[in-house]
Amino acid sequence: MTIRDAVGQLLMVGFQGTELSRAFLDWLQECRPGGAILFSRNLVDPEQVARLTNALQAHAPNSPLLIAIDEEGGRVSRLPQGFTAFPAASKVAACHSADTAYGTAEVTAQELRAVGINMNLAPVLDVNSNPDNPIIGDRAYGTQPERVCTYGMAVMQGLEDNGIIPCGKHFPGHGDTMTDSHHALPVVEADRARLDAVELEPFRRAIRRGLPAIMTAHVRYPALDADAPATLSQPILTDLLRNQLGFEGVTLTDDMEMRAILDHQSIGEASVRALQAGADMVVICHQQERQQEAVSAIEQALERGELSWEKLTASVARIRALKKQRLEPFEPVDPLRVTQTVGHPRHKALLAKI
């Protein structure tokens, strides 16, 4: 395993456009990322999504890639017309049926898998405990941890049972913030006892159930770390998540291009700090130049001994284990499966019921 192969596995990258440009194809070969993330800007219709994921896997040196999407439902839905788009988590929970929540995840997973997407950055495990929260709100299953546990676990299981890797977010909890981390660094002032009882309970329950991936929050929690936000915090990502909660899966950062991070350090410095803290995959959703900066900074940190080869290879091992356990060797998506699965009448019937 070369240094570039190892460093590349630690990146999940986004890109512009609905086709793979020559510049991005060259970058795939150079960067060798472990994952790619898709947004609405990349997606036109179900057949195009399938062609795009086929192209990503065919050209990726580290295939199979993790190909991820934020398909929570409601206002965080990236899929284009033709797919079955469910309402927000709070509305699903308002049906008072774990079976219904499971069904939404089952349908979403079947449609994602049909077009070659293998990871959903859901369920949201945040407890929406602050009514003035500008970023979570109806994305959460409720305002109490037990409600979030009930429906979050159902969605996690529905995704897993239908071949999609779930990723719980945003650890250790984004529900009590007053600020959107896309624009500034939020702070949650709750004490450790309150964090244990409310924010951490859905994550604790999901980890016990075998949650394979977790996304970090760009939020500062003074009761857990006086200085660093969770994404950059060893006390949170290693001491708490790994050692105290026993999480053995893959830890992804939230998008490192958010201002909660970039207002305070460069993308390169932040990427190194996230890996030092205990993150396994650095997610950079937009600019290729920032992805290049992150790769260079990680390689330089390795050379200087600021990031240990042992820590890096442990992260690579977790990523590869996830792929081996959850992904099949790449085979192009069958266009017939796309047309037979996406937007199926049974899927639309569940949506109408909700």
N, C-alpha and C positions, 0 to 999 in steps of 0.2 A: 504494500500500500504506500503510494507516494504521499508526500506532504500535501500536495494539491488535492489528491483524491480524498484525503482525510478532512481537510479544511472545507472542501466543497460540500461534503456530506452534511456539514453543519449549517448550510444555508438553505432557506426556502425563499425563492425569488418570484417577484411579480414582473410583468412586462406590459408594454403597450401594444395595442392592435389586436385584430381578430385572426391574424395569421402570424407565423413566425418569420420575422424579418431576417435578412442575411446577417445583420449585425447581432441580433439575439442568438441566432444559430451559432455564430462564431463564439459568442459569450458562453453558451451552453458547453461547448467543447473546452473552453479555457477555464471556466469556473467549476464545472463538474458538480452542480448543486445536487443536494439530496432531495429537494422538493421544489414544487412550483405552486403558486397560488393564483387563482383565477378571480377576476372581478367582472362586473357588468360590462366594462369597456372591452372585454375580450370575447363576449358571447353574443351571438346573433339569433340562433335557433338550435334545436336539438341536434340536427345533422351536422351543423358547423361545429358545435361543441365536441362531438365525437371525432370529427376530423382533426380538431386542434389537439385533443388529448392523445390521439394516435401519433400525431407529429411530434409532440413533446416526448413521448416514450421512445419513439423510433430514433430520435436524435440525441437523447440524453446518455452520456457516458455511464452514469450511475443508475441506469434503468434497472428495476422499476423505480420510477420517481413516486414520491408522495405527491399527489395532485389534490390540492385542498381548495375549499371554498367556504365562505361564510353563508350558509343557508339555514339561518335561524327561523325564518318566517317573519311576517310583518314587515317592518321598515328595514330589516337587515336580510334582504333576499337578493341574491345576485343573478339568479337564473332568468333567462329571457322568456318571452311568450312561448307557449306550448307546453311548458312544464306545469306541474301542480304546485302552486304557491300558497302555503298555508298562512293563516293569520299569526299575529305575535303570540309569544309564549303565554302571556297573561290571559289571552282569549282562549287558548287551548286549555289552560288550567281551569278556566271558568266553566268548562264542560263537566268538571268534577268527576273525571273518569281517567284513570291511569291507562286503561285499554285504548281510549281515544288518543292520548298522548303517544302511546306506543305506535298506534296506527299511523299517525302523522310521520313519525320517524321511519317506519317501515316503507311508506310510500316514497318519501324523500330519498331514502337509501336506494330503493329499487331504480328510481329515475336517475340518480347520480351514477350508480354503477353501470347503468345501460349506456351512458355516454363517456365512461372512462374516468370519472372522478372517484377517488378512493378514500378521501378523508373529508369529514365535515367539521368545521370549527364550531362545534356545538356539542352538548347543550350548554347554555348559559347557566352557571351554578351560583350566580350572584343573588343575594337576598336583597330585594329592593326596599331597604329599611328607611330610606330617606325620600320623602315625597317630592323634594326639590331636586332630586338627582337629574341632571340634564342628559345623561348618556345611557343609563340602564332602563329605568321606567318599565314600560310594557315588554321589554325584552326578557325580564325575569318572570319566573313562574309564580312568584308571590312575594309577600312582605314578611313571611315567617319561614324559618329554615325547614320545618317539617314539610310544608307545601312544596318548597323548591326540591327537597329530597324526593318526594313522591313522584313528581312529574319529570324531574331531571333524570332520575334513575330509569324511568320508563322510556324516555327518549334515548338515553344511552344504550339501553338494551335493544330497542328497535333498530337503531343504526347498526349495532354489532351483529345482530342476528341476520342482517341482510347484506353483510359484506362491506360495510363502510366503517372506517376507523373514527370513533368519536373523539373529540378533544374538548374537555371541560374548561370553562373560562369564567372569570378572569381571576386567577389565584393571587392573593388569598381572599379576594372579594372586592368588588367595585360598586356595591350597592349603596354605600353610605357616603358617596362623594358629592360635593357641591360643584365640581369642576369637570369638564370634559377633557380627558387626557390627550385628545387630538390637538387641543389648543393650549393646555397648561398642565402643570403637575399637580394633581389632586393630593389632598392629605386626609387620611381617616384618623381621627383623634381617639377612637375607642380604646379602652384598656384591654389587656390580654384576656381577662375573664370574659368580657363581652365578645371579643373576636372568636374565642373558643366556642362560645355558646351559639353565636349567630353566623358570622361569615364563614368560619372554617367547617361547620357541620356538614354542609352538602359535599364539600370536597373530601372530608374524612369518610363519609359514607360511600362516595363514588370510588375512592381508592380501595376501600375494603371490597368493593364489587369488581375490582380489576380494571378500573379506568386506564386505558393505555396511553393517553396523552393529555397534557395540561398546558394551557396558555397562561402566561403571567400577566399581571396588571402593572401598568406604568403609574403606580400609586404609592405614596409614602405612608408608612404605618409606624409612627414613632414608638409605639409599644413593642414593636418587633425589631425595628432598626431605626436608630435616631437620625440617620443621615440619608441612606440610599432608598430609592423606590424599589419595589419588590423585584422588578426585572433585573436590577443590578445588585441585589442583596444576597450575600452568602448566608447570613442568619435566617433569611426567609426561604431561599431556594434550596439550600443544602441542610442547614440545621433543622429547620421546621419541616419542609416538604419531604426531604429524603429521610432524615434521621428520626424525626419524631412521628411523622405521619406514615412513614414506610412506603412512600411512592417509588416504584421501580420502573415506571414507564418513561416516555420521552417528554421533556419539558421544552415547549416552544415559547419564544418571546411574542408579545404583541408586536405590531408593526413598529420597527425601530425608527421610522421616519416621523413619528408623531412628535409634536412640539414638547410634550412632557419629557422627552428624552433629548431631542436636538437643541432645545433652548439652553441646555446645560453642558453639553459636550459634543464632540464630533461623532459621526456615525462609526468611525473606526474605533475610537476610544470606547464608546458605549458597547460595541459588539464584543470587544475583548473583555470588558467588565462583566457583561452578561454571562459569558462563558466561564470566567473566573468564579462568578457567583454560584454557578451550577446549572445554567441553561444548557440545553443540548442543541437546539436549532435556533438560529438568528433569522428572524423574518424581516425581509426588506422588500416592500411591496411595489415600489414605484420606479426609482431612478437607478439605471444601470451603473452610473458613475458612483453612486453610494454603495452599491453592491461590490464594485471593484475596490473601493476604499476599505470596505470591511474585510475583504479577503486579504489585502495587503497588510492591514493592521494585525490581523490574526497571525499571519505568517511571521511578521516581524516580532510579535510578542512571543511566539515559539522560539525564534532564534535568540532572543534576549533572555529567555528563561522566565518571562513574566507569566506565561501560560504553559503549564506542564504538558508534556506529551502524554503522560499517564491520564490526566483529566480529559484531554481531547480524545484519546482513543477509547476511553470509557463511554463518552458521549456517542462516538461513532458506533460502538458495539450495541448500545441501546437502540439507535436508529436502525441499524441493520437487523437486529433481532425483531423489531416491530415489523419491518418489511417482510422478513422471512416468515413470521407467524401469520401476518394478515394479508399479504399480497401474493398473487400468483405471478409467475413469469409473464412478461408482457406478450399479449396477443392482440392484434388490432380489433377494435370494437366492431361488432357485426351490425351494419346499418339496419338489418331486419329487426334486431332486438331493440334498437332505438325506437322505431316506428310502432312496435308492438307494446312497448312499455311506457314511454313518456306520454303523459296525459291520458292514460287508460281510463275508461268510464268508471271503473271501480274506484280509482283515485279521486276523480271528480266528485263521485258520490259521497266520499268521506268529507271532502271539503265542503260540499253543500250541507251535510249534516252538522258540521261545526258551525 
